[in-house]
Amino acid sequence: MSETSLLVVENFIGGKFVSCQEFIDSYDPSTGEVYCKVPDSGKEEVEAAVTAAKEAFPEWSARSPQQRAKVLNKLADLIEANLEEFAQAESRDQGKTVAFARLVDIPRSVYNFRFFASSVLHHTTDCSQMDHTGCLNYTIRCPVGVAGLISPWNLPLYLLTWKIAPAIAAGNTVVAKPSEMTSVTAYMLCKLMKEAEVPPGVVNIVFGTGPKAGDALVGHPDVPLISFTGSTTTAQRITERSAPYCKKLSLELGGKNPAIVFADADLEQCIQTTLRSSFANQGEICLCTSRIYVERSIFSEFLEKFVAAAKKWRIGAPQDPNNHSGALISKEHQEKVRSYVALAKSEGGIIHCGEGVEKLDLPECNKNGYFMRPTVITGISDNSRVMQEEIFGPVTCVSPFDMEDEAISRSNDVKYGLGATVWSKDVSRVHRVTKQLQVGLVWSNCWMVRDLNLPFGGMKRSGVGREGAKDSYHFFTEVKSVTIQY
């Protein structure tokens, strides 16, 4: 592709598109070709965005929740009206199938705005009366100011709007930095701001890398809170940079999510759902299942059927509606995921399907894309890096267990604690096991069923804080206690 035909993304600051002096190449993961130029922003661009956000804050925060909700609903309507265009762009930018973007990413982005437009209207505050002192106590919640939002590359618009919507609904203004690898749908969102009547400066989006743009945002003294979704390693850096300013932090991080399959599970439903929980979106979801513990009496049957189903999971051109998965995000990430499969093999693991076992037949135009087949591994020790570290790709390990306590202990024996699934018809067992799992979310006999009213987040190194209707509202506001004597 020639330089003149490349899409050139621009920063969005103070309601205007602003060009940048330096750019980063962005690749189409399905072809391996550069198709887009993304701003390589730094301190100067972040400073301009923060200034614009500070200037917009007084007027925006003074609006009523109903007035702000009206703007959020307009944004939702505009995204929905352009759903197909957004889905095509998300697929090309991230590598996922158009079908997945059309079914999951963009509809959820629309819903994020509608949900928080509604939920912000229904929060209540606390009140207590002290008759013996003649005092009335109550709380009020106020927006914090300029919110710094950093979103990842796996669900680009989905997770960006998951942060923007509650932040501006609560009355904050924002400076957002999407991943430099998936910037296009955020850029498209900026083009809708004027039509949705979002005042200039309320939403500012600065594109660039973490070490430059992200670091400048996190370290800015006039950005009192940071909401970040991404890796645990990056979160550690954000925590260090934020510490001198005592910033509020919301950190949604990695996972090494187990599935526990008991002998009484509905095996057909379990296998189909666990196939999806392991390999959907190329396995590039923080909630994907990467460890499957199966009760020994059904282990062989489960493994045989699961591997057979994994072999039928179609990989290929994202535009093909028959494909279940597209390409991984980058060449570097593809090599990283493959390295874990190689490590498993070197440690005596058995690769039942996928990487190095099955040939991947791709169209000619996708030969240089970053594709990888679903890979199922057995025979790996729980102490292996393959079982301990987040792979973030289409790789899952299956192991047998004998006792319930063993399954719980092994599930908890990692540094992460984001999500888990439990498969059993025994309701008492489900409640018992769920209580003991060290994770923030548990699904039983299902996966990824979400009520946005409920808290989302993890334990241990999977994050700090929670997101959801009430939790996001509390994060994006400061509470103030008031006492009046009468």
C-alpha positions as CSV (number, residue, x, y, z in Angstrom):
1,M,0.0,0.0,0.0
2,S,1.4,3.4,-1.0
3,E,2.0,6.1,1.6
4,T,-0.6,8.3,-0.1
5,S,-3.4,5.7,0.4
6,L,-2.7,5.1,4.1
7,L,-5.3,6.2,6.6
8,V,-3.9,9.0,8.8
9,V,-5.3,9.3,12.3
10,E,-5.3,12.6,14.1
11,N,-5.6,13.6,17.8
12,F,-8.9,15.0,19.0
13,I,-8.3,17.9,21.4
14,G,-10.7,20.6,22.4
15,G,-13.3,19.5,19.9
16,K,-10.9,19.8,16.9
17,F,-8.7,17.3,15.0
18,V,-5.0,18.2,15.5
19,S,-2.2,16.8,13.4
20,C,1.0,15.4,14.9
21,Q,4.6,15.8,13.9
22,E,5.5,12.1,14.3
23,F,3.6,8.9,13.5
24,I,3.6,5.2,14.2
25,D,2.9,2.5,11.6
26,S,-0.3,0.5,12.3
27,Y,-0.7,-2.9,10.7
28,D,-3.6,-4.9,9.4
29,P,-3.1,-8.2,11.4
30,S,-4.8,-10.3,8.7
31,T,-2.3,-9.3,6.0
32,G,0.7,-8.1,7.9
33,E,0.7,-4.9,5.9
34,V,0.9,-1.3,7.2
35,Y,-2.5,0.4,6.4
36,C,-2.6,3.3,8.9
37,K,-0.5,6.0,10.5
38,V,-1.2,6.8,14.1
39,P,0.1,9.9,16.0
40,D,3.2,9.3,18.2
41,S,2.0,11.8,20.8
42,G,4.0,12.9,23.8
43,K,4.0,15.5,26.5
44,E,3.0,18.5,24.3
45,E,-0.1,16.8,23.0
46,V,-1.1,15.5,26.4
47,E,-0.6,18.9,27.9
48,A,-2.9,20.5,25.3
49,A,-5.6,17.8,25.9
50,V,-5.5,18.2,29.7
51,T,-5.8,22.0,29.3
52,A,-8.8,21.6,27.0
53,A,-10.4,19.1,29.5
54,K,-9.8,21.5,32.4
55,E,-11.4,24.4,30.6
56,A,-14.5,22.3,29.7
57,F,-14.9,20.8,33.2
58,P,-16.8,23.7,35.0
59,E,-19.6,23.9,32.4
60,W,-19.9,20.1,31.8
61,S,-19.9,19.3,35.6
62,A,-22.6,21.9,36.2
63,R,-25.0,20.2,33.9
64,S,-27.7,18.0,35.4
65,P,-27.4,14.2,35.0
66,Q,-30.4,14.3,32.7
67,Q,-28.6,16.8,30.4
68,R,-25.5,14.7,30.3
69,A,-27.5,11.5,29.7
70,K,-29.1,13.1,26.7
71,V,-25.6,13.5,25.1
72,L,-24.6,9.9,25.9
73,N,-27.7,8.6,24.3
74,K,-27.0,10.7,21.1
75,L,-23.6,9.1,20.9
76,A,-25.1,5.7,21.3
77,D,-27.6,6.4,18.5
78,L,-24.8,7.6,16.2
79,I,-22.6,4.6,16.7
80,E,-25.5,2.3,16.2
81,A,-26.4,4.1,12.9
82,N,-22.9,3.4,11.7
83,L,-22.6,-0.1,13.2
84,E,-21.4,-1.8,10.0
85,E,-18.8,0.8,9.3
86,F,-17.5,0.5,12.9
87,A,-17.5,-3.3,12.7
88,Q,-15.5,-3.4,9.5
89,A,-13.0,-1.0,10.9
90,E,-12.6,-2.8,14.2
91,S,-12.0,-6.1,12.3
92,R,-9.3,-4.6,10.1
93,D,-7.6,-2.8,12.9
94,Q,-7.6,-5.6,15.4
95,G,-7.7,-8.8,13.4
96,K,-10.9,-10.2,14.8
97,T,-13.7,-11.4,12.5
98,V,-16.2,-8.9,11.2
99,A,-18.9,-11.2,12.6
100,F,-17.5,-10.9,16.1
101,A,-17.1,-7.1,15.9
102,R,-20.7,-6.9,14.5
103,L,-22.2,-9.1,17.2
104,V,-20.1,-8.2,20.2
105,D,-17.8,-5.2,20.1
106,I,-19.9,-2.5,18.5
107,P,-23.3,-3.4,20.0
108,R,-21.6,-3.4,23.5
109,S,-20.1,0.0,22.8
110,V,-23.5,1.3,22.0
111,Y,-24.9,-0.3,25.1
112,N,-22.1,1.2,27.3
113,F,-23.4,4.7,26.5
114,R,-27.0,3.8,26.9
115,F,-26.4,1.9,30.2
116,F,-24.5,4.7,31.9
117,A,-26.9,7.3,30.5
118,S,-29.6,5.5,32.4
119,S,-27.7,4.4,35.6
120,V,-26.5,7.9,36.4
121,L,-30.1,9.0,36.9
122,H,-30.7,6.5,39.6
123,H,-27.9,6.8,42.2
124,T,-28.8,7.7,45.7
125,T,-26.8,9.1,48.6
126,D,-26.7,8.5,52.3
127,C,-28.5,10.4,55.0
128,S,-28.7,10.0,58.8
129,Q,-30.5,12.1,61.5
130,M,-29.0,12.7,64.9
131,D,-32.0,14.0,66.9
132,H,-30.0,14.2,70.2
133,T,-27.7,16.8,68.7
134,G,-30.2,18.4,66.3
135,C,-28.1,17.5,63.3
136,L,-28.8,16.1,59.9
137,N,-26.0,14.3,58.1
138,Y,-25.9,13.5,54.4
139,T,-23.5,12.8,51.6
140,I,-23.1,14.3,48.1
141,R,-21.0,13.1,45.2
142,C,-19.1,15.4,43.0
143,P,-17.2,14.7,39.7
144,V,-13.4,14.5,40.3
145,G,-12.1,16.6,37.3
146,V,-10.0,15.4,34.4
147,A,-10.1,11.6,34.1
148,G,-7.1,9.8,32.4
149,L,-8.4,6.7,30.5
150,I,-6.1,4.1,29.0
151,S,-7.7,1.3,27.0
152,P,-6.2,-1.9,25.4
153,W,-6.1,-3.4,21.9
154,N,-8.2,-6.6,22.3
155,L,-11.7,-5.0,22.5
156,P,-10.8,-1.4,21.4
157,L,-14.1,0.5,21.2
158,Y,-15.9,-1.8,23.6
159,L,-13.4,-1.0,26.5
160,L,-12.8,2.6,25.5
161,T,-16.5,3.4,25.8
162,W,-16.7,1.3,29.0
163,K,-14.5,4.0,30.5
164,I,-15.6,7.2,28.7
165,A,-19.3,6.6,29.3
166,P,-19.3,6.5,33.1
167,A,-16.6,9.2,33.4
168,I,-18.6,11.8,31.5
169,A,-21.9,10.7,32.8
170,A,-20.7,11.5,36.3
171,G,-19.6,15.0,35.1
172,N,-15.9,14.5,34.5
173,T,-14.0,15.5,31.4
174,V,-11.6,13.0,29.9
175,V,-8.3,12.5,28.2
176,A,-8.2,9.1,26.7
177,K,-5.4,7.1,25.2
178,P,-6.3,4.0,23.2
179,S,-3.7,1.4,22.2
180,E,-1.5,2.6,19.4
181,M,-2.2,-0.8,17.7
182,T,-6.0,-0.2,17.5
183,S,-6.8,3.5,17.1
184,V,-9.2,3.7,14.2
185,T,-12.6,3.2,15.9
186,A,-11.6,5.7,18.6
187,Y,-10.8,8.1,15.7
188,M,-14.2,7.4,14.2
189,L,-15.9,8.0,17.5
190,C,-14.3,11.5,17.6
191,K,-16.0,12.3,14.3
192,L,-19.3,11.8,16.0
193,M,-18.7,14.2,18.9
194,K,-19.9,17.4,17.3
195,E,-23.1,15.8,15.9
196,A,-23.8,14.3,19.4
197,E,-23.4,17.8,20.9
198,V,-20.5,16.8,23.1
199,P,-19.0,20.2,24.1
200,P,-15.4,20.8,23.0
201,G,-12.9,19.6,25.6
202,V,-15.3,17.1,27.3
203,V,-13.8,14.2,25.4
204,N,-10.2,14.4,24.2
205,I,-8.4,11.5,22.6
206,V,-4.6,11.4,22.3
207,F,-3.1,8.6,20.3
208,G,0.4,7.1,20.9
209,T,2.5,4.6,22.9
210,G,2.4,3.9,26.5
211,P,6.0,5.0,27.3
212,K,5.4,8.4,25.6
213,A,1.7,9.5,25.6
214,G,0.6,7.1,28.4
215,D,3.4,8.1,30.7
216,A,2.8,11.8,30.1
217,L,-0.9,11.3,30.9
218,V,-0.3,9.2,34.1
219,G,2.3,11.6,35.3
220,H,0.3,14.8,34.7
221,P,-0.4,16.6,38.0
222,D,-3.8,17.9,36.8
223,V,-5.2,14.4,36.1
224,P,-6.4,13.2,39.5
225,L,-7.6,9.7,38.5
226,I,-6.5,7.0,36.0
227,S,-8.6,4.2,34.7
228,F,-6.5,1.5,33.0
229,T,-7.2,-1.8,31.4
230,G,-4.1,-3.8,30.3
231,S,-1.2,-5.8,31.5
232,T,-0.1,-6.2,35.2
233,T,3.4,-5.0,34.3
234,T,2.1,-1.7,32.8
235,A,-0.1,-1.3,35.9
236,Q,2.9,-1.5,38.2
237,R,4.5,1.3,36.2
238,I,1.3,3.4,36.4
239,T,1.1,2.8,40.2
240,E,4.7,4.1,40.6
241,R,4.1,7.1,38.4
242,S,0.8,8.0,40.2
243,A,2.1,7.6,43.7
244,P,3.6,11.1,44.1
245,Y,0.2,12.6,43.3
246,C,-2.0,10.1,45.3
247,K,-4.2,9.5,42.3
248,K,-7.3,7.4,42.3
249,L,-6.6,4.2,40.3
250,S,-8.8,1.7,38.7
251,L,-6.7,-1.1,37.2
252,E,-8.3,-4.0,35.3
253,L,-5.5,-6.4,34.5
254,G,-4.7,-9.9,33.3
255,G,-6.1,-13.3,34.2
256,K,-5.2,-17.0,34.1
257,N,-8.7,-18.2,34.3
258,P,-9.6,-21.7,35.3
259,A,-12.6,-23.8,34.3
260,I,-13.5,-26.6,36.8
261,V,-15.6,-29.4,35.1
262,F,-17.2,-31.9,37.5
263,A,-18.4,-35.3,36.4
264,D,-22.1,-34.3,36.6
265,A,-21.7,-31.4,34.2
266,D,-23.8,-31.2,31.0
267,L,-20.8,-32.2,28.9
268,E,-22.2,-31.0,25.5
269,Q,-23.1,-27.6,26.8
270,C,-19.8,-27.4,28.7
271,I,-17.6,-28.3,25.7
272,Q,-19.3,-25.8,23.4
273,T,-19.1,-23.0,25.9
274,T,-15.6,-23.8,27.0
275,L,-14.5,-23.9,23.4
276,R,-15.8,-20.3,23.1
277,S,-14.4,-19.2,26.4
278,S,-11.0,-20.5,25.4
279,F,-10.8,-19.3,21.8
280,A,-13.2,-16.5,21.2
281,N,-11.6,-13.3,19.8
282,Q,-8.5,-15.4,19.1
283,G,-8.2,-16.0,22.9
284,E,-7.4,-12.3,23.3
285,I,-9.9,-11.6,26.1
286,C,-8.7,-11.2,29.7
287,L,-11.6,-13.5,30.8
288,C,-10.7,-16.4,28.4
289,T,-10.2,-19.8,29.9
290,S,-6.6,-20.9,29.8
291,R,-6.7,-23.8,32.4
292,I,-9.3,-26.5,32.3
293,Y,-9.5,-28.9,35.3
294,V,-11.7,-32.0,34.6
295,E,-12.8,-34.6,37.1
296,R,-10.8,-37.7,36.3
297,S,-13.8,-40.0,35.7
298,I,-14.8,-38.0,32.6
299,F,-11.3,-36.6,31.7
300,S,-10.7,-38.9,28.6
301,E,-14.2,-38.3,27.3
302,F,-14.0,-34.5,27.8
303,L,-10.5,-34.3,26.2
304,E,-11.5,-36.4,23.1
305,K,-14.7,-34.3,22.5
306,F,-13.0,-31.0,23.3
307,V,-10.1,-31.6,20.9
308,A,-12.5,-32.7,18.2
309,A,-14.5,-29.5,18.6
310,A,-11.3,-27.4,18.6
311,K,-10.3,-28.9,15.3
312,K,-13.5,-27.7,13.8
313,W,-13.0,-24.1,15.0
314,R,-12.4,-22.2,11.7
315,I,-9.5,-19.7,11.4
316,G,-9.0,-17.4,8.5
317,A,-9.9,-14.2,6.7
318,P,-11.8,-11.9,9.1
319,Q,-14.3,-11.0,6.4
320,D,-15.4,-14.7,5.9
321,P,-18.6,-15.1,7.9
322,N,-17.9,-18.9,8.3
323,N,-14.7,-18.2,10.3
324,H,-14.8,-18.3,14.1
325,S,-11.5,-16.4,14.6
326,G,-9.3,-14.0,12.7
327,A,-5.7,-13.0,13.3
328,L,-3.7,-12.2,16.4
329,I,-2.9,-8.5,17.0
330,S,0.8,-8.5,15.9
331,K,3.7,-10.5,14.7
332,E,5.4,-10.0,18.1
333,H,2.4,-11.3,20.0
334,Q,2.0,-14.3,17.6
335,E,5.6,-15.2,18.4
336,K,5.0,-14.8,22.1
337,V,2.0,-17.1,22.0
338,R,3.9,-19.7,19.9
339,S,6.8,-19.6,22.4
340,Y,4.5,-20.9,25.1
341,V,3.5,-23.8,23.0
342,A,7.1,-24.6,22.2
343,L,7.9,-24.4,26.0
344,A,5.1,-26.8,26.7
345,K,6.4,-29.2,24.2
346,S,9.9,-29.0,25.6
347,E,8.6,-29.8,29.0
348,G,6.9,-33.0,27.8
349,G,3.5,-31.6,27.1
350,I,1.3,-33.2,24.5
351,I,0.0,-30.8,21.8
352,H,-3.3,-32.4,20.7
353,C,-4.3,-29.9,18.1
354,G,-3.3,-26.5,16.7
355,E,0.2,-25.0,16.7
356,G,2.7,-27.3,15.0
357,V,0.2,-30.1,14.6
358,E,-2.3,-28.9,12.0
359,K,-1.6,-27.0,8.9
360,L,-3.3,-23.6,8.5
361,D,-4.8,-23.1,5.0
362,L,-5.1,-19.4,4.3
363,P,-6.1,-17.3,1.3
364,E,-3.2,-15.9,-0.6
365,C,-3.8,-12.4,0.6
366,N,-3.7,-13.6,4.3
367,K,-0.5,-15.7,4.0
368,N,1.5,-13.0,5.9
369,G,-1.2,-12.5,8.5
370,Y,-0.7,-13.4,12.2
371,F,-3.0,-16.4,12.4
372,M,-2.9,-19.3,14.8
373,R,-5.0,-22.4,15.3
374,P,-6.7,-23.2,18.6
375,T,-4.2,-25.3,20.6
376,V,-5.0,-27.8,23.3
377,I,-2.2,-29.1,25.6
378,T,-2.1,-31.8,28.3
379,G,0.7,-33.2,30.5
380,I,1.9,-29.9,31.9
381,S,2.9,-29.3,35.5
382,D,1.0,-26.6,37.4
383,N,4.4,-25.0,38.1
384,S,5.1,-24.5,34.4
385,R,5.1,-20.9,33.1
386,V,2.5,-22.2,30.6
387,M,0.2,-22.8,33.5
388,Q,1.2,-19.7,35.5
389,E,1.5,-16.9,33.0
390,E,-1.1,-15.1,30.9
391,I,-0.7,-16.2,27.3
392,F,-3.5,-14.2,25.8
393,G,-4.0,-16.3,22.8
394,P,-5.8,-19.4,21.5
395,V,-4.0,-21.8,23.9
396,T,-5.6,-23.8,26.8
397,C,-4.3,-26.6,29.0
398,V,-6.4,-29.5,30.2
399,S,-5.6,-31.4,33.4
400,P,-7.4,-34.1,35.4
401,F,-8.3,-33.8,39.1
402,D,-9.6,-36.2,41.7
403,M,-11.1,-34.2,44.6
404,E,-13.0,-31.0,44.9
405,D,-10.5,-29.4,47.3
406,E,-7.7,-30.2,44.8
407,A,-9.5,-28.5,42.0
408,I,-10.0,-25.4,44.1
409,S,-6.4,-25.3,45.4
410,R,-4.9,-25.7,41.9
411,S,-7.3,-23.1,40.5
412,N,-6.1,-20.6,43.1
413,D,-2.4,-21.4,42.7
414,V,-1.6,-18.5,40.4
415,K,-0.8,-14.8,40.9
416,Y,-4.0,-13.8,39.0
417,G,-7.6,-13.8,40.2
418,L,-9.9,-12.4,37.5
419,G,-12.5,-15.0,36.5
420,A,-13.5,-18.7,36.7
421,T,-16.1,-21.1,35.4
422,V,-17.6,-24.0,37.4
423,W,-19.5,-26.8,35.6
424,S,-21.8,-28.8,37.8
425,K,-25.5,-29.6,38.2
426,D,-25.0,-29.7,42.0
427,V,-26.1,-26.3,43.2
428,S,-24.7,-26.8,46.7
429,R,-21.3,-27.7,45.2
430,V,-21.4,-24.6,42.9
431,H,-22.0,-22.3,45.9
432,R,-19.4,-24.0,48.0
433,V,-16.7,-23.9,45.3
434,T,-17.5,-20.4,44.1
435,K,-17.0,-19.0,47.6
436,Q,-13.5,-20.5,47.8
437,L,-12.2,-19.4,44.4
438,Q,-9.9,-16.4,44.6
439,V,-11.4,-14.5,41.7
440,G,-13.6,-11.5,41.1
441,L,-16.1,-13.2,38.8
442,V,-17.4,-16.7,38.6
443,W,-19.7,-18.2,36.0
444,S,-21.5,-21.5,36.6
445,N,-22.7,-23.4,33.5
446,C,-22.2,-20.4,31.3
447,W,-19.6,-17.8,30.4
448,M,-19.5,-14.0,29.7
449,V,-23.1,-13.4,30.8
450,R,-22.8,-9.9,32.1
451,D,-25.2,-7.6,34.1
452,L,-23.4,-4.2,34.0
453,N,-25.0,-3.3,37.3
454,L,-22.7,-5.7,39.1
455,P,-19.1,-5.2,39.9
456,F,-16.4,-6.2,37.4
457,G,-12.8,-6.7,38.4
458,G,-10.3,-9.1,39.9
459,M,-8.4,-10.1,43.0
460,K,-4.6,-10.4,43.5
461,R,-2.6,-9.2,40.5
462,S,-5.7,-9.1,38.3
463,G,-6.5,-5.6,39.4
464,V,-7.4,-2.9,41.8
465,G,-11.0,-1.7,42.2
466,R,-14.2,-2.6,40.4
467,E,-16.2,-1.3,37.4
468,G,-20.0,-1.3,36.9
469,A,-23.0,0.9,37.6
470,K,-22.4,1.8,41.2
471,D,-18.6,1.0,41.3
472,S,-17.8,3.2,38.3
473,Y,-20.0,6.0,39.6
474,H,-18.1,5.9,43.0
475,F,-14.7,5.8,41.2
476,F,-15.5,8.8,39.0
477,T,-16.9,10.9,41.9
478,E,-15.6,12.1,45.2
479,V,-17.9,11.6,48.2
480,K,-18.4,14.5,50.7
481,S,-20.1,14.3,54.1
482,V,-22.2,17.2,55.2
483,T,-23.6,17.9,58.7
484,I,-26.2,20.6,59.3
485,Q,-27.4,21.6,62.8
486,Y,-31.0,22.8,62.9
